[in-house]
């Protein structure tokens, strides 16, 4: 399938439709079919699919190649690019390569600490931070040049995104970090898990008061729990994640935890789709990939 037939995430967000994005980790493989086995169930369901970049500080098929394979198979990718593994020259080269292949959506990230991976002796780079990567990509897009001032051929038509983590904001809290990413060029944000609609309402209200939204499309990280144990682990071990105790208690009482996890998420998606300032949800399903297409289908059917 030609890449020009793939719908554009930016256009979908601007239309006001509540978007659903998903995420896959490219395989430890040299066979593109191993990637497509994970990605094809999402084709025609997810509005876009993130491909991670060395997730967990482990080696996988590189994200630029993985994003290109998805695009050529009718799936709009969101390219995750981390600052951990490449200096600014390498990052600029990756951006040019992605643009040449028609990849538009970019999520700029710092990258996981390599000491937490399976090759802890790996040397991190961090020549740029996420804001610096965003600014580089924005300059390549808007001025058609590298930070050195050297002109580049072709067009880098990037739609730029940043990571975020919702909080229950204190009275004096200001979204300084998120504002800096917007100034760097971010036009959408995908967040860490936030499964508390009350916190989300208060957070997006504050972002609106501070002028961050509606200019920045907020896509909220969500999860179909597969067990009470996994829900508790996310709450306690994944920094920045928000999971209400009531959801964990419901999972503990469930006779079919996997089914109940999908039902919880479907209900939650319906609720947050009505919150002003929430443009969509980003479904991440650790060890539970099969649940994602089912949840998307259930949400679309009930949303109408």
Secondary structure, 3 states (H helix, E strand, C coil): CCHHHCCCHHHHHHCCCCEEEEEECCCCCCCHHHHHHHHHHHCCCCCEEEECCCHHHCCCCCHHHHHHHHHCCCCCEEEEEECCCCCHHHHHHHHHHHHHCCCCEEEEECCCCHHHCCCCCCCCCCCCCHHHHHHHHHHHHHCCECCCCCECCCCCCCEEEEEECCCCCCCCCCCHHHHHHHHHCCCEEEEEEECCHHHHHHHHHHHHHCCCCCCCEEEEEECCCCCHHHHHHHHHHCCCCECCHHHHHHHHHCCCHHHHHHHHHHHHHHHHCCCCCEEEEEECCCCCCHHHHHHHHHHHHHHC
